[in-house]
Amino acid sequence: MAKDRTGLSLGYRIMWRIRYVGVSVFGPAQLDPDNDPKDNLLRERRRKVAAAHAAAGTTPPA
């Protein structure tokens, strides 16, 4: 998980972490990458950070 938190509120980050841990513990054992809930959460977070960087006119760190 990237450490960049640009555009992510504290409430979002807390709920995201709870959802991630919940999926890790109670989620399915293995799925393909397109259907994996953990990967979906990570992609959602990356999209939000990229959108915040685009709105601010900055470039995300590599």
Distance bins in CASP14 RR format, pairs under 12 A and 6 or more apart:
PFRMAT RR
TARGET T0000
AUTHOR 0000-0000-0000
RMODE 2
METHOD distances of the structure
MODEL  1
1 8 0 0 0 0 0 1 0 0 0 0 0
1 13 0 0 0 0 0 1 0 0 0 0 0
1 16 0 0 0 0 1 0 0 0 0 0 0
1 17 0 0 0 0 1 0 0 0 0 0 0
1 20 0 0 0 0 1 0 0 0 0 0 0
1 24 0 0 0 0 0 1 0 0 0 0 0
1 38 0 0 0 0 1 0 0 0 0 0 0
1 39 0 0 0 0 0 1 0 0 0 0 0
1 41 0 0 0 0 1 0 0 0 0 0 0
1 42 1 0 0 1 0 0 0 0 0 0 0
1 43 0 0 0 0 0 1 0 0 0 0 0
1 44 0 0 0 0 0 1 0 0 0 0 0
1 45 1 0 0 1 0 0 0 0 0 0 0
1 46 0 0 0 0 1 0 0 0 0 0 0
1 49 0 0 0 0 0 1 0 0 0 0 0
2 8 0 0 0 0 0 1 0 0 0 0 0
2 42 0 0 0 0 1 0 0 0 0 0 0
2 43 0 0 0 0 0 1 0 0 0 0 0
2 45 1 0 0 1 0 0 0 0 0 0 0
2 46 1 0 0 1 0 0 0 0 0 0 0
2 47 0 0 0 0 0 1 0 0 0 0 0
2 48 0 0 0 0 0 1 0 0 0 0 0
2 49 1 0 0 1 0 0 0 0 0 0 0
2 50 0 0 0 0 0 1 0 0 0 0 0
2 53 0 0 0 0 0 1 0 0 0 0 0
2 60 0 0 0 0 1 0 0 0 0 0 0
2 61 1 0 0 1 0 0 0 0 0 0 0
2 62 0 0 0 0 1 0 0 0 0 0 0
3 13 0 0 0 0 0 1 0 0 0 0 0
3 45 0 0 0 0 0 1 0 0 0 0 0
3 49 0 0 0 0 0 1 0 0 0 0 0
3 60 0 0 0 0 0 1 0 0 0 0 0
3 61 0 0 0 0 1 0 0 0 0 0 0
4 13 0 0 0 0 0 1 0 0 0 0 0
4 45 0 0 0 0 1 0 0 0 0 0 0
4 46 0 0 0 0 1 0 0 0 0 0 0
4 48 0 0 0 0 0 1 0 0 0 0 0
4 49 1 0 1 0 0 0 0 0 0 0 0
4 50 0 0 0 0 1 0 0 0 0 0 0
4 52 0 0 0 0 1 0 0 0 0 0 0
4 53 0 0 0 0 1 0 0 0 0 0 0
4 56 0 0 0 0 0 1 0 0 0 0 0
4 58 0 0 0 0 0 1 0 0 0 0 0
4 59 0 0 0 0 0 1 0 0 0 0 0
4 60 1 0 1 0 0 0 0 0 0 0 0
4 61 1 0 1 0 0 0 0 0 0 0 0
4 62 0 0 0 0 0 1 0 0 0 0 0
5 11 0 0 0 0 0 1 0 0 0 0 0
5 12 0 0 0 0 1 0 0 0 0 0 0
5 13 1 0 0 1 0 0 0 0 0 0 0
5 14 0 0 0 0 0 1 0 0 0 0 0
5 16 0 0 0 0 0 1 0 0 0 0 0
5 17 0 0 0 0 0 1 0 0 0 0 0
5 45 0 0 0 0 1 0 0 0 0 0 0
5 46 0 0 0 0 0 1 0 0 0 0 0
5 48 0 0 0 0 1 0 0 0 0 0 0
5 49 1 0 0 1 0 0 0 0 0 0 0
5 52 0 0 0 0 1 0 0 0 0 0 0
5 53 0 0 0 0 0 1 0 0 0 0 0
5 60 0 0 0 0 0 1 0 0 0 0 0
5 61 0 0 0 0 0 1 0 0 0 0 0
6 12 0 0 0 0 0 1 0 0 0 0 0
6 13 0 0 0 0 0 1 0 0 0 0 0
6 45 0 0 0 0 0 1 0 0 0 0 0
6 46 0 0 0 0 0 1 0 0 0 0 0
6 48 0 0 0 0 1 0 0 0 0 0 0
6 49 1 0 1 0 0 0 0 0 0 0 0
6 50 0 0 0 0 1 0 0 0 0 0 0
6 51 0 0 0 0 1 0 0 0 0 0 0
6 52 1 0 1 0 0 0 0 0 0 0 0
6 53 1 0 1 0 0 0 0 0 0 0 0
6 54 0 0 0 0 0 1 0 0 0 0 0
6 55 0 0 0 0 1 0 0 0 0 0 0
6 56 1 0 0 1 0 0 0 0 0 0 0
6 57 0 0 0 0 0 1 0 0 0 0 0
6 58 1 0 0 1 0 0 0 0 0 0 0
6 59 0 0 0 0 0 1 0 0 0 0 0
6 60 1 0 0 1 0 0 0 0 0 0 0
6 61 0 0 0 0 1 0 0 0 0 0 0
7 13 0 0 0 0 1 0 0 0 0 0 0
7 45 0 0 0 0 0 1 0 0 0 0 0
7 47 0 0 0 0 0 1 0 0 0 0 0
7 48 1 0 0 1 0 0 0 0 0 0 0
7 49 1 0 0 1 0 0 0 0 0 0 0
7 50 0 0 0 0 0 1 0 0 0 0 0
7 51 0 0 0 0 1 0 0 0 0 0 0
7 52 1 1 0 0 0 0 0 0 0 0 0
7 53 0 0 0 0 1 0 0 0 0 0 0
7 54 0 0 0 0 0 1 0 0 0 0 0
7 55 0 0 0 0 1 0 0 0 0 0 0
7 56 0 0 0 0 1 0 0 0 0 0 0
7 58 0 0 0 0 0 1 0 0 0 0 0
7 60 0 0 0 0 0 1 0 0 0 0 0
8 14 0 0 0 0 0 1 0 0 0 0 0
8 15 0 0 0 0 0 1 0 0 0 0 0
8 16 1 0 0 1 0 0 0 0 0 0 0
8 17 0 0 0 0 0 1 0 0 0 0 0
8 44 0 0 0 0 0 1 0 0 0 0 0
8 45 1 0 0 1 0 0 0 0 0 0 0
8 46 0 0 0 0 0 1 0 0 0 0 0
8 47 0 0 0 0 0 1 0 0 0 0 0
8 48 1 0 0 1 0 0 0 0 0 0 0
8 49 1 0 0 1 0 0 0 0 0 0 0
8 50 0 0 0 0 0 1 0 0 0 0 0
8 51 0 0 0 0 0 1 0 0 0 0 0
8 52 1 0 0 1 0 0 0 0 0 0 0
8 53 0 0 0 0 0 1 0 0 0 0 0
9 15 0 0 0 0 1 0 0 0 0 0 0
9 16 0 0 0 0 0 1 0 0 0 0 0
9 48 0 0 0 0 0 1 0 0 0 0 0
9 52 0 0 0 0 0 1 0 0 0 0 0
10 16 0 0 0 0 0 1 0 0 0 0 0
10 17 0 0 0 0 0 1 0 0 0 0 0
11 17 0 0 0 0 1 0 0 0 0 0 0
11 18 0 0 0 0 1 0 0 0 0 0 0
11 19 0 0 0 0 0 1 0 0 0 0 0
12 18 0 0 0 0 0 1 0 0 0 0 0
12 19 0 0 0 0 0 1 0 0 0 0 0
12 41 0 0 0 0 0 1 0 0 0 0 0
12 44 0 0 0 0 0 1 0 0 0 0 0
12 45 0 0 0 0 1 0 0 0 0 0 0
12 48 1 0 0 1 0 0 0 0 0 0 0
12 49 0 0 0 0 0 1 0 0 0 0 0
12 52 0 0 0 0 0 1 0 0 0 0 0
13 19 0 0 0 0 0 1 0 0 0 0 0
13 20 0 0 0 0 0 1 0 0 0 0 0
13 41 0 0 0 0 0 1 0 0 0 0 0
13 45 0 0 0 0 1 0 0 0 0 0 0
13 48 0 0 0 0 0 1 0 0 0 0 0
13 49 0 0 0 0 0 1 0 0 0 0 0
14 20 0 0 0 0 0 1 0 0 0 0 0
14 21 0 0 0 0 0 1 0 0 0 0 0
15 21 0 0 0 0 0 1 0 0 0 0 0
15 22 0 0 0 0 0 1 0 0 0 0 0
15 41 0 0 0 0 0 1 0 0 0 0 0
15 44 0 0 0 0 0 1 0 0 0 0 0
15 45 0 0 0 0 0 1 0 0 0 0 0
16 22 0 0 0 0 0 1 0 0 0 0 0
16 23 0 0 0 0 0 1 0 0 0 0 0
16 38 0 0 0 0 0 1 0 0 0 0 0
16 40 0 0 0 0 0 1 0 0 0 0 0
16 41 1 0 0 1 0 0 0 0 0 0 0
16 42 0 0 0 0 1 0 0 0 0 0 0
16 44 0 0 0 0 1 0 0 0 0 0 0
16 45 1 0 0 1 0 0 0 0 0 0 0
16 46 0 0 0 0 0 1 0 0 0 0 0
16 48 0 0 0 0 1 0 0 0 0 0 0
16 49 0 0 0 0 0 1 0 0 0 0 0
17 23 0 0 0 0 0 1 0 0 0 0 0
17 24 0 0 0 0 0 1 0 0 0 0 0
17 41 0 0 0 0 1 0 0 0 0 0 0
17 45 0 0 0 0 0 1 0 0 0 0 0
18 24 0 0 0 0 0 1 0 0 0 0 0
18 25 0 0 0 0 0 1 0 0 0 0 0
18 26 0 0 0 0 0 1 0 0 0 0 0
18 41 0 0 0 0 0 1 0 0 0 0 0
19 25 0 0 0 0 0 1 0 0 0 0 0
19 26 0 0 0 0 0 1 0 0 0 0 0
19 27 0 0 0 0 0 1 0 0 0 0 0
19 37 0 0 0 0 1 0 0 0 0 0 0
19 38 0 0 0 0 1 0 0 0 0 0 0
19 40 0 0 0 0 0 1 0 0 0 0 0
19 41 1 0 0 1 0 0 0 0 0 0 0
19 42 0 0 0 0 0 1 0 0 0 0 0
19 44 0 0 0 0 1 0 0 0 0 0 0
19 45 0 0 0 0 0 1 0 0 0 0 0
20 26 0 0 0 0 0 1 0 0 0 0 0
20 27 0 0 0 0 0 1 0 0 0 0 0
20 36 0 0 0 0 0 1 0 0 0 0 0
20 37 0 0 0 0 1 0 0 0 0 0 0
20 38 1 0 0 1 0 0 0 0 0 0 0
20 39 0 0 0 0 0 1 0 0 0 0 0
20 40 0 0 0 0 0 1 0 0 0 0 0
20 41 1 0 1 0 0 0 0 0 0 0 0
20 42 0 0 0 0 1 0 0 0 0 0 0
20 44 0 0 0 0 0 1 0 0 0 0 0
20 45 0 0 0 0 1 0 0 0 0 0 0
21 27 0 0 0 0 0 1 0 0 0 0 0
21 37 0 0 0 0 0 1 0 0 0 0 0
21 38 0 0 0 0 0 1 0 0 0 0 0
21 41 0 0 0 0 0 1 0 0 0 0 0
22 28 0 0 0 0 0 1 0 0 0 0 0
22 37 0 0 0 0 1 0 0 0 0 0 0
22 38 0 0 0 0 1 0 0 0 0 0 0
22 41 0 0 0 0 0 1 0 0 0 0 0
23 29 0 0 0 0 0 1 0 0 0 0 0
23 31 0 0 0 0 0 1 0 0 0 0 0
23 36 0 0 0 0 1 0 0 0 0 0 0
23 37 1 0 1 0 0 0 0 0 0 0 0
23 38 1 0 1 0 0 0 0 0 0 0 0
23 39 0 0 0 0 1 0 0 0 0 0 0
23 40 0 0 0 0 1 0 0 0 0 0 0
23 41 1 0 0 1 0 0 0 0 0 0 0
23 42 0 0 0 0 0 1 0 0 0 0 0
23 44 0 0 0 0 0 1 0 0 0 0 0
24 36 0 0 0 0 0 1 0 0 0 0 0
24 37 0 0 0 0 1 0 0 0 0 0 0
24 38 1 0 0 1 0 0 0 0 0 0 0
24 39 0 0 0 0 0 1 0 0 0 0 0
24 41 0 0 0 0 1 0 0 0 0 0 0
24 42 0 0 0 0 0 1 0 0 0 0 0
25 37 0 0 0 0 0 1 0 0 0 0 0
25 38 0 0 0 0 0 1 0 0 0 0 0
26 37 0 0 0 0 1 0 0 0 0 0 0
26 38 0 0 0 0 0 1 0 0 0 0 0
27 35 0 0 0 0 0 1 0 0 0 0 0
27 36 0 0 0 0 1 0 0 0 0 0 0
27 37 1 0 0 1 0 0 0 0 0 0 0
27 38 0 0 0 0 1 0 0 0 0 0 0
27 40 0 0 0 0 0 1 0 0 0 0 0
27 41 0 0 0 0 0 1 0 0 0 0 0
28 35 0 0 0 0 1 0 0 0 0 0 0
28 36 1 0 0 1 0 0 0 0 0 0 0
28 37 1 0 0 1 0 0 0 0 0 0 0
28 38 0 0 0 0 1 0 0 0 0 0 0
28 39 0 0 0 0 0 1 0 0 0 0 0
28 40 0 0 0 0 0 1 0 0 0 0 0
29 36 0 0 0 0 0 1 0 0 0 0 0
29 37 0 0 0 0 0 1 0 0 0 0 0
29 38 0 0 0 0 0 1 0 0 0 0 0
30 36 1 0 0 1 0 0 0 0 0 0 0
30 37 0 0 0 0 0 1 0 0 0 0 0
30 38 0 0 0 0 0 1 0 0 0 0 0
30 39 0 0 0 0 0 1 0 0 0 0 0
31 37 1 0 0 1 0 0 0 0 0 0 0
31 38 0 0 0 0 1 0 0 0 0 0 0
31 39 0 0 0 0 1 0 0 0 0 0 0
31 40 0 0 0 0 1 0 0 0 0 0 0
32 39 0 0 0 0 1 0 0 0 0 0 0
32 40 0 0 0 0 0 1 0 0 0 0 0
33 39 1 0 1 0 0 0 0 0 0 0 0
33 40 0 0 0 0 1 0 0 0 0 0 0
33 42 0 0 0 0 0 1 0 0 0 0 0
33 43 0 0 0 0 1 0 0 0 0 0 0
34 40 0 0 0 0 1 0 0 0 0 0 0
34 43 0 0 0 0 0 1 0 0 0 0 0
35 43 0 0 0 0 0 1 0 0 0 0 0
36 42 0 0 0 0 1 0 0 0 0 0 0
36 43 0 0 0 0 1 0 0 0 0 0 0
37 43 0 0 0 0 0 1 0 0 0 0 0
37 44 0 0 0 0 0 1 0 0 0 0 0
38 44 0 0 0 0 0 1 0 0 0 0 0
38 45 0 0 0 0 0 1 0 0 0 0 0
39 45 0 0 0 0 0 1 0 0 0 0 0
39 46 0 0 0 0 0 1 0 0 0 0 0
40 46 0 0 0 0 0 1 0 0 0 0 0
40 47 0 0 0 0 0 1 0 0 0 0 0
41 47 0 0 0 0 0 1 0 0 0 0 0
41 48 0 0 0 0 0 1 0 0 0 0 0
42 48 0 0 0 0 0 1 0 0 0 0 0
42 49 0 0 0 0 0 1 0 0 0 0 0
43 49 0 0 0 0 0 1 0 0 0 0 0
43 50 0 0 0 0 0 1 0 0 0 0 0
44 50 0 0 0 0 0 1 0 0 0 0 0
44 51 0 0 0 0 0 1 0 0 0 0 0
45 51 0 0 0 0 0 1 0 0 0 0 0
45 52 0 0 0 0 0 1 0 0 0 0 0
45 60 0 0 0 0 0 1 0 0 0 0 0
46 52 0 0 0 0 0 1 0 0 0 0 0
46 53 0 0 0 0 0 1 0 0 0 0 0
46 60 0 0 0 0 1 0 0 0 0 0 0
47 53 0 0 0 0 0 1 0 0 0 0 0
47 54 0 0 0 0 0 1 0 0 0 0 0
47 60 0 0 0 0 0 1 0 0 0 0 0
48 54 0 0 0 0 0 1 0 0 0 0 0
48 55 0 0 0 0 0 1 0 0 0 0 0
48 60 0 0 0 0 0 1 0 0 0 0 0
49 55 0 0 0 0 0 1 0 0 0 0 0
49 56 0 0 0 0 0 1 0 0 0 0 0
49 58 0 0 0 0 0 1 0 0 0 0 0
49 59 0 0 0 0 0 1 0 0 0 0 0
49 60 1 0 0 1 0 0 0 0 0 0 0
49 61 0 0 0 0 1 0 0 0 0 0 0
50 56 0 0 0 0 0 1 0 0 0 0 0
50 57 0 0 0 0 0 1 0 0 0 0 0
50 58 0 0 0 0 0 1 0 0 0 0 0
50 59 0 0 0 0 1 0 0 0 0 0 0
50 60 1 0 0 1 0 0 0 0 0 0 0
50 61 0 0 0 0 0 1 0 0 0 0 0
51 57 0 0 0 0 0 1 0 0 0 0 0
51 58 0 0 0 0 0 1 0 0 0 0 0
51 60 0 0 0 0 0 1 0 0 0 0 0
52 58 0 0 0 0 1 0 0 0 0 0 0
52 59 0 0 0 0 0 1 0 0 0 0 0
52 60 0 0 0 0 1 0 0 0 0 0 0
53 59 1 0 0 1 0 0 0 0 0 0 0
53 60 1 0 1 0 0 0 0 0 0 0 0
53 61 0 0 0 0 1 0 0 0 0 0 0
54 60 0 0 0 0 1 0 0 0 0 0 0
END
